[in-house]
Amino acid sequence: MLVGTELRRVAIVGGLRIPFARAHGAYARVGNQEMFTAVLRGMVDRFGLKGERLGEVAGGAVMKHATQWGLVRECVLGSGLAPETPGLDLQRACGTSLEAAILVANKIALGQIEAGIAGGVDTISDAPIAYPREYQQILLESFRGRSLGARVRPWLRLRPRHFKPALPGVVEPRTGLSMGESCEQMARRWGITREAQDQLALASHRAAGAAYDEGFYRDLVIRFEDLAEDNNLRRDTSLERLASLKPAFARDGTLTAGNSTPMTDGASGVLLASEDWARRRGLPVMAFLTYGKVAAVDFAGGAEGLLMAPAYAVPRMLADARLGLDDFDFYEIHEAFAAQVLCTLKAWESPEFCRDRLGLDQPLGTVDRAKLNVRGGSLAVGHPFAATGARVVATLAKLLAQRGAGRGLVSICTAGGMGVTAILER
């Protein structure tokens, strides 16, 4: 905190996103810049920001080409915002846009800026494809040559293997395991059944379908590339259909394509501001972003599961806010995998985990399932890595605005054994 600075409340004015699409489908011919620019343009139109100079637009992507080093700034320049609006790229895996929201909120709270946009975008369909390091070294050595011979000589080492592309994968460098394989281990450790995972997945699809049918997403999702609705949503799924799917990450496993999020393309954003800035422009205050917390776990050393960091971040944040787990009207827990959500909930209910890992005298508590992801979660709508946080913040802010008062908890697990969490209030 800056010396002498009086903290201000941070208003969530609203959010917007394009429909999330399964990879290699509806958005196969567009990339990060097109998708996030579309979101920013939509927000400029929705909130009357044409020509406005905002204090910051912060966001990022997990899957990003090397040429997109200034991705957010380039999107700002094509958005209709004043060209003097700064753009910041950051990345914390699946927690990227929630981390961006916390960063922008901190600047507003400290009085450094009046308003800003936080967001994220990701595409699997336009993923960067790399070639072996040996090939890279040949290219660089040739480039550094000061004579024709020095430039040609490296190419004599060129072999067919150098043209074999390396596709990006969701694999942890420290363990060599995919996120699904890691979560499979967590499910075994915590005794999470296949049936429980399928039930959570079914609830997610039903809630998201109902939300669309009731018009809840009408002002949160804009049409893009002829898509008006998340195309992973399955209104007609059932426990029987989910039960028929084969394990995806282990022969005797419980994680399937139905109770795990699909590879997804998409983008989202949320507008944050001081109360005065919003009111001067006649913009609504949907809710306030009041707390945020990040944690990490030693997943590589075997002390904890890869996606268990939110189990630590949430109780630390609750201690900051002097709140209990039951002091919330809504819980938005990112459904990377149904098993991940269920492991986290079980950890908070465990006397042993809360005593030995969290240092608590009693269990953190139980989450009321009727308040969990009430408008659908990532299992139904999809999960473009960096875009999920802003989607959740916008959804939760609208829920609180509709209710007129209340409090919501956000929890997002990320690759690298980290978790990003936040509290919204109205």
C-alpha positions as a printed NumPy array, in Angstrom:
array([[  0.   ,   0.   ,   0.   ],
       [  1.221,   3.507,  -0.772],
       [  1.857,   5.711,   2.269],
       [ -1.088,   7.977,   3.   ],
       [ -3.369,   6.322,   0.452],
       [ -7.014,   5.875,   1.383],
       [ -8.456,   2.692,  -0.1  ],
       [-11.546,   2.961,  -2.295],
       [-14.223,   0.397,  -3.038],
       [-13.897,  -1.275,  -6.434],
       [-17.088,  -1.524,  -8.443],
       [-17.812,  -4.231, -10.993],
       [-19.738,  -2.438, -13.71 ],
       [-20.328,  -5.506, -15.867],
       [-18.777,  -8.103, -18.093],
       [-19.015,  -9.529, -21.552],
       [-17.759, -12.527, -23.483],
       [-18.095, -14.295, -26.757],
       [-19.611, -17.788, -26.734],
       [-17.075, -20.412, -25.752],
       [-16.442, -22.968, -28.489],
       [-14.937, -26.415, -28.568],
       [-11.461, -26.342, -30.085],
       [-11.051, -26.868, -33.833],
       [-14.657, -25.964, -34.456],
       [-16.468, -22.648, -34.752],
       [-13.351, -20.538, -34.106],
       [-10.865, -22.651, -36.043],
       [ -9.956, -19.751, -38.354],
       [ -9.621, -16.964, -35.786],
       [ -7.018, -16.325, -33.107],
       [ -6.479, -14.628, -29.769],
       [ -6.372, -11.098, -31.131],
       [ -9.611, -11.376, -33.076],
       [-11.468, -12.914, -30.15 ],
       [-10.309, -10.525, -27.425],
       [-10.723,  -7.509, -29.69 ],
       [-14.325,  -8.587, -30.284],
       [-14.897,  -8.665, -26.524],
       [-13.365,  -5.224, -26.018],
       [-15.401,  -3.756, -28.886],
       [-18.525,  -5.249, -27.366],
       [-17.71 ,  -3.662, -24.023],
       [-16.994,  -0.295, -25.664],
       [-20.442,  -0.416, -27.274],
       [-22.236,  -1.751, -24.192],
       [-20.798,   0.748, -21.71 ],
       [-20.367,   3.81 , -23.951],
       [-16.571,   3.779, -23.876],
       [-15.902,   4.977, -27.436],
       [-12.797,   7.181, -27.315],
       [-12.467,   6.793, -23.526],
       [ -8.999,   6.583, -22.016],
       [ -9.092,   3.915, -19.356],
       [ -6.362,   3.526, -16.768],
       [ -5.543,  -0.066, -17.754],
       [ -6.627,  -3.037, -19.812],
       [ -4.99 ,  -6.126, -18.346],
       [ -5.287,  -9.675, -19.59 ],
       [ -3.51 , -12.429, -21.387],
       [ -3.501, -15.865, -22.918],
       [ -1.925, -19.172, -21.993],
       [ -1.578, -20.376, -25.589],
       [  0.092, -17.484, -27.394],
       [  2.357, -17.07 , -30.396],
       [  5.759, -15.455, -29.808],
       [  4.691, -12.621, -32.123],
       [  1.824, -11.776, -29.735],
       [  4.078, -10.289, -27.073],
       [  1.892,  -7.145, -27.074],
       [ -1.422,  -8.969, -27.478],
       [ -3.563,  -6.897, -25.093],
       [ -2.181,  -3.578, -26.322],
       [ -2.905,  -4.567, -29.932],
       [ -6.448,  -5.503, -28.976],
       [ -6.889,  -2.145, -27.228],
       [ -5.795,  -0.333, -30.387],
       [ -8.507,  -2.117, -32.34 ],
       [-11.236,  -1.772, -29.726],
       [-12.508,   1.799, -30.037],
       [-10.978,   2.821, -26.714],
       [ -8.685,   5.847, -26.799],
       [ -5.271,   4.829, -28.186],
       [ -3.783,   6.282, -25.   ],
       [ -5.262,   3.392, -22.991],
       [ -2.413,   1.139, -21.786],
       [ -2.506,  -2.613, -22.315],
       [ -0.822,  -5.154, -20.054],
       [ -0.158,  -8.831, -20.804],
       [  0.041, -11.23 , -17.869],
       [ -0.46 , -14.942, -17.378],
       [ -1.291, -17.19 , -14.44 ],
       [ -2.64 , -20.174, -16.379],
       [ -6.356, -20.734, -15.761],
       [ -6.43 , -17.915, -13.201],
       [ -5.165, -15.276, -15.64 ],
       [ -8.246, -13.084, -15.991],
       [ -9.144, -13.308, -12.292],
       [ -5.563, -12.294, -11.491],
       [ -5.971,  -9.444, -13.996],
       [ -9.167,  -8.344, -12.233],
       [ -7.4  ,  -8.31 ,  -8.865],
       [ -4.518,  -6.298, -10.34 ],
       [ -6.842,  -3.703, -11.904],
       [ -8.91 ,  -3.585,  -8.717],
       [ -5.822,  -2.912,  -6.608],
       [ -4.907,   0.051,  -8.824],
       [ -8.42 ,   1.436,  -8.508],
       [ -8.472,   0.887,  -4.74 ],
       [ -5.182,   2.765,  -4.39 ],
       [ -6.373,   5.647,  -6.53 ],
       [ -3.816,   5.03 ,  -9.269],
       [ -6.532,   4.671, -11.922],
       [-10.281,   5.287, -12.095],
       [-11.348,   2.425, -14.337],
       [ -9.971,  -0.538, -16.223],
       [-10.857,  -3.75 , -18.01 ],
       [ -9.604,  -7.186, -17.007],
       [ -9.92 , -10.157, -19.286],
       [ -8.449, -13.148, -20.978],
       [ -8.493, -15.152, -24.175],
       [ -7.314, -18.541, -25.322],
       [ -7.38 , -20.647, -28.429],
       [ -6.399, -24.245, -28.902],
       [ -7.332, -24.041, -32.579],
       [ -4.55 , -21.524, -33.276],
       [ -1.984, -22.938, -30.868],
       [  1.696, -22.09 , -31.42 ],
       [  3.644, -24.924, -33.039],
       [  7.359, -25.128, -32.281],
       [ 10.21 , -27.041, -33.885],
       [ 13.102, -28.836, -32.136],
       [ 15.775, -26.763, -30.421],
       [ 18.416, -28.279, -32.728],
       [ 16.657, -26.653, -35.68 ],
       [ 16.461, -23.346, -33.825],
       [ 20.188, -23.459, -33.132],
       [ 20.954, -24.083, -36.803],
       [ 18.88 , -21.043, -37.757],
       [ 20.517, -18.808, -35.155],
       [ 24.035, -19.985, -35.94 ],
       [ 23.448, -19.275, -39.624],
       [ 22.042, -15.843, -38.783],
       [ 25.15 , -14.998, -36.746],
       [ 27.54 , -16.008, -39.539],
       [ 29.762, -13.22 , -40.831],
       [ 30.712, -14.887, -44.101],
       [ 28.867, -16.947, -46.71 ],
       [ 30.602, -20.111, -45.481],
       [ 29.712, -19.399, -41.862],
       [ 26.085, -18.857, -42.845],
       [ 25.86 , -22.016, -44.974],
       [ 27.876, -24.44 , -42.8  ],
       [ 25.209, -24.895, -40.062],
       [ 22.716, -26.111, -42.649],
       [ 24.85 , -29.17 , -43.305],
       [ 23.595, -30.51 , -39.95 ],
       [ 19.957, -30.297, -41.033],
       [ 18.107, -33.625, -40.739],
       [ 14.492, -34.742, -41.382],
       [ 13.865, -35.002, -37.614],
       [ 14.255, -31.254, -37.336],
       [ 10.971, -30.766, -39.205],
       [  8.9  , -32.745, -36.728],
       [  6.694, -30.141, -34.98 ],
       [  6.219, -30.045, -31.225],
       [  2.598, -29.323, -30.344],
       [  1.874, -27.645, -27.002],
       [  0.353, -29.895, -24.373],
       [ -1.235, -29.412, -20.972],
       [  1.56 , -31.304, -19.239],
       [  3.401, -30.265, -16.105],
       [  7.15 , -30.008, -16.821],
       [  7.979, -31.074, -13.249],
       [  5.99 , -34.314, -13.329],
       [  5.392, -35.079, -16.99 ],
       [  1.719, -35.648, -16.162],
       [ -1.226, -34.022, -17.861],
       [ -3.696, -32.104, -15.738],
       [ -6.187, -34.927, -16.151],
       [ -3.676, -37.551, -15.043],
       [ -2.824, -35.443, -12.009],
       [ -6.49 , -34.986, -11.149],
       [ -7.024, -38.724, -11.499],
       [ -4.483, -39.179,  -8.702],
       [ -6.342, -36.632,  -6.594],
       [ -9.634, -38.452,  -7.132],
       [ -8.079, -41.692,  -5.907],
       [ -6.495, -40.013,  -2.903],
       [ -9.771, -38.409,  -1.835],
       [-12.05 , -41.321,  -2.757],
       [-14.099, -39.393,  -5.31 ],
       [-16.437, -41.719,  -7.184],
       [-17.288, -41.716, -10.88 ],
       [-20.98 , -41.328, -10.003],
       [-20.367, -38.172,  -7.959],
       [-18.357, -36.644, -10.791],
       [-21.045, -37.414, -13.366],
       [-23.727, -35.955, -11.121],
       [-21.786, -32.688, -10.814],
       [-21.302, -32.574, -14.593],
       [-25.011, -33.152, -15.19 ],
       [-25.905, -30.366, -12.745],
       [-23.548, -28.009, -14.583],
       [-25.166, -28.668, -17.98 ],
       [-28.682, -28.378, -16.598],
       [-27.931, -25.1  , -14.826],
       [-26.255, -23.56 , -17.881],
       [-29.056, -24.69 , -20.176],
       [-31.671, -23.207, -17.88 ],
       [-29.697, -19.972, -17.639],
       [-29.653, -19.596, -21.412],
       [-33.321, -20.522, -21.71 ],
       [-34.264, -17.922, -19.078],
       [-32.219, -15.197, -20.802],
       [-29.658, -14.855, -18.029],
       [-26.766, -14.732, -20.496],
       [-28.48 , -12.393, -22.951],
       [-26.453,  -9.355, -21.852],
       [-23.313, -11.314, -20.924],
       [-22.652, -13.15 , -24.204],
       [-22.398, -11.545, -27.669],
       [-22.618, -13.331, -30.994],
       [-19.294, -14.1  , -32.657],
       [-18.524, -16.079, -35.82 ],
       [-22.21 , -17.038, -36.134],
       [-22.174, -18.574, -32.663],
       [-24.654, -17.263, -30.095],
       [-24.292, -19.877, -27.353],
       [-21.522, -21.993, -25.876],
       [-21.38 , -25.031, -28.135],
       [-20.156, -27.441, -25.475],
       [-23.485, -27.165, -23.665],
       [-25.482, -30.408, -23.746],
       [-29.076, -29.878, -22.667],
       [-29.942, -33.483, -23.495],
       [-27.199, -35.183, -21.504],
       [-28.111, -37.596, -18.722],
       [-26.458, -39.697, -16.07 ],
       [-26.871, -42.691, -18.368],
       [-25.046, -40.976, -21.226],
       [-22.303, -39.723, -18.928],
       [-21.91 , -43.193, -17.413],
       [-21.399, -44.694, -20.881],
       [-18.218, -42.709, -21.539],
       [-14.839, -44.375, -21.21 ],
       [-12.141, -43.146, -18.793],
       [ -9.995, -40.489, -20.455],
       [ -6.755, -40.475, -18.46 ],
       [ -6.344, -43.953, -16.965],
       [ -7.675, -47.357, -17.974],
       [ -9.307, -47.856, -14.59 ],
       [ -9.892, -44.153, -13.983],
       [-13.013, -42.145, -13.16 ],
       [-12.356, -38.989, -15.192],
       [-14.052, -38.916, -18.609],
       [-14.696, -36.487, -21.426],
       [-18.066, -35.843, -19.802],
       [-16.878, -34.87 , -16.333],
       [-13.784, -32.967, -17.532],
       [-13.71 , -29.631, -19.337],
       [-13.049, -29.791, -23.08 ],
       [-10.317, -27.926, -24.915],
       [-12.009, -24.6  , -25.628],
       [-11.566, -21.34 , -27.549],
       [-12.981, -18.048, -26.266],
       [-12.499, -14.647, -24.654],
       [-14.071, -12.6  , -21.87 ],
       [-13.718,  -9.275, -20.073],
       [-15.039,  -7.346, -17.074],
       [-15.167,  -3.579, -16.467],
       [-14.002,  -2.382, -13.045],
       [-14.132,   1.207, -11.751],
       [-14.348,   3.51 ,  -8.789],
       [-17.903,   4.261,  -7.694],
       [-17.564,   7.925,  -8.678],
       [-16.356,   7.068, -12.191],
       [-19.274,   4.717, -12.742],
       [-21.907,   7.094, -11.391],
       [-20.617,  10.071, -13.403],
       [-21.258,   8.   , -16.53 ],
       [-24.59 ,   6.623, -15.415],
       [-23.228,   3.082, -15.334],
       [-24.473,   0.457, -12.884],
       [-22.561,  -0.921,  -9.935],
       [-23.332,  -4.641, -10.066],
       [-21.153,  -5.635,  -7.115],
       [-17.831,  -4.886,  -5.437],
       [-14.607,  -6.872,  -5.655],
       [-13.446,  -6.836,  -2.053],
       [-10.827,  -9.567,  -1.493],
       [ -8.427, -11.69 ,  -3.503],
       [ -5.88 , -14.368,  -2.638],
       [ -3.396, -16.614,  -4.425],
       [ -1.814, -19.811,  -3.123],
       [  0.492, -22.526,  -4.429],
       [  1.149, -26.128,  -3.394],
       [  4.124, -28.486,  -3.611],
       [  2.565, -30.851,  -6.134],
       [  5.906, -31.905,  -7.62 ],
       [  7.236, -33.039,  -4.245],
       [  4.188, -35.195,  -3.696],
       [  2.932, -33.246,  -0.691],
       [ -0.293, -32.165,  -2.392],
       [ -2.387, -32.656,  -5.523],
       [ -1.778, -30.397,  -8.529],
       [ -5.16 , -28.652,  -8.377],
       [ -5.566, -28.345,  -4.605],
       [ -4.181, -24.813,  -4.146],
       [ -7.659, -23.224,  -3.84 ],
       [ -8.21 , -25.404,  -0.768],
       [ -5.459, -23.312,   0.835],
       [ -6.168, -19.915,  -0.768],
       [ -9.823, -19.751,   0.268],
       [ -9.334, -20.22 ,   4.051],
       [ -6.496, -17.685,   4.033],
       [ -8.743, -15.216,   2.228],
       [-11.609, -15.922,   4.623],
       [ -9.26 , -15.141,   7.503],
       [ -8.421, -11.795,   5.876],
       [-12.114, -11.024,   5.49 ],
       [-13.084, -12.464,   8.891],
       [-15.705, -14.626,   7.231],
       [-16.718, -18.273,   7.381],
       [-17.318, -20.62 ,   4.467],
       [-21.062, -20.481,   5.125],
       [-21.187, -16.662,   4.885],
       [-21.874, -16.735,   1.13 ],
       [-24.94 , -16.734,  -1.053],
       [-23.163, -18.057,  -4.142],
       [-20.074, -20.187,  -4.751],
       [-18.396, -20.073,  -8.161],
       [-15.829, -22.863,  -8.183],
       [-14.131, -23.447, -11.533],
       [-14.92 , -26.926, -12.805],
       [-11.631, -27.85 , -14.443],
       [-12.699, -31.39 , -13.606],
       [-15.662, -32.484, -11.535],
       [-13.169, -34.416,  -9.411],
       [-11.178, -31.284,  -8.651],
       [-14.242, -29.496,  -7.28 ],
       [-15.224, -32.515,  -5.212],
       [-11.7  , -32.96 ,  -3.822],
       [-11.66 , -29.327,  -2.701],
       [-15.083, -29.554,  -1.068],
       [-14.09 , -32.768,   0.702],
       [-10.856, -31.184,   1.95 ],
       [-12.777, -28.318,   3.555],
       [-15.023, -30.85 ,   5.277],
       [-12.101, -32.96 ,   6.528],
       [-11.059, -32.453,  10.18 ],
       [ -7.655, -34.011,   9.43 ],
       [ -6.904, -31.85 ,   6.38 ],
       [ -8.064, -28.665,   8.064],
       [ -6.035, -29.433,  11.186],
       [ -2.847, -30.765,   9.594],
       [ -2.69 , -28.677,   6.398],
       [ -4.592, -25.506,   7.237],
       [ -3.863, -25.231,  10.956],
       [ -7.55 , -24.93 ,  11.85 ],
       [ -9.2  , -26.23 ,  15.005],
       [-12.204, -27.515,  13.075],
       [-13.284, -28.198,   9.483],
       [-13.681, -25.132,   7.298],
       [-17.224, -26.161,   6.5  ],
       [-19.62 , -27.47 ,   3.878],
       [-20.693, -25.718,   0.681],
       [-24.424, -25.776,   0.02 ],
       [-24.689, -27.447,  -3.411],
       [-27.823, -25.408,  -4.17 ],
       [-25.592, -22.31 ,  -4.17 ],
       [-22.766, -23.812,  -6.243],
       [-22.321, -22.706,  -9.876],
       [-26.031, -21.967, -10.109],
       [-25.836, -20.75 , -13.732],
       [-23.574, -23.539, -14.926],
       [-19.835, -23.985, -14.726],
       [-16.868, -24.807, -16.905],
       [-17.982, -28.404, -17.456],
       [-20.96 , -27.087, -19.409],
       [-19.845, -23.799, -20.946],
       [-16.202, -24.747, -21.595],
       [-12.885, -23.425, -20.392],
       [-10.645, -21.211, -22.554],
       [ -7.842, -21.139, -19.988],
       [ -7.216, -17.415, -19.521],
       [-10.845, -16.397, -20.102],
       [-12.562, -18.316, -17.306],
       [-11.88 , -15.883, -14.444],
       [-13.552, -12.898, -16.107],
       [-16.486, -15.099, -17.115],
       [-16.99 , -16.115, -13.513],
       [-16.667, -12.555, -12.146],
       [-19.211, -11.221, -14.641],
       [-21.634, -14.061, -13.903],
       [-21.341, -13.698, -10.145],
       [-21.668,  -9.899, -10.258],
       [-24.941, -10.249, -12.176],
       [-26.234, -12.856,  -9.721],
       [-25.572, -10.481,  -6.829],
       [-27.139,  -7.557,  -8.698],
       [-30.274,  -9.579,  -9.375],
       [-30.461, -10.623,  -5.746],
       [-29.972,  -7.031,  -4.603],
       [-27.539,  -7.952,  -1.851],
       [-25.242, -10.735,  -0.82 ],
       [-21.792, -12.194,  -1.095],
       [-20.114, -14.588,  -3.546],
       [-16.954, -16.688,  -3.454],
       [-14.755, -17.322,  -6.517],
       [-12.239, -20.179,  -6.61 ],
       [-10.085, -21.121,  -9.599],
       [ -7.415, -23.814,  -9.75 ],
       [ -4.545, -23.431, -12.201],
       [ -1.694, -25.327, -13.772],
       [  1.564, -25.177, -11.853],
       [ -0.173, -26.048,  -8.6  ],
       [ -1.675, -22.608,  -7.984],
       [ -5.082, -21.217,  -7.111],
       [ -6.657, -17.747,  -7.438],
       [ -9.634, -16.775,  -5.306],
       [-11.782, -13.689,  -4.724],
       [-14.801, -12.352,  -2.873],
       [-17.565, -10.259,  -4.455],
       [-20.108,  -8.365,  -2.357],
       [-23.156,  -6.192,  -2.832]])
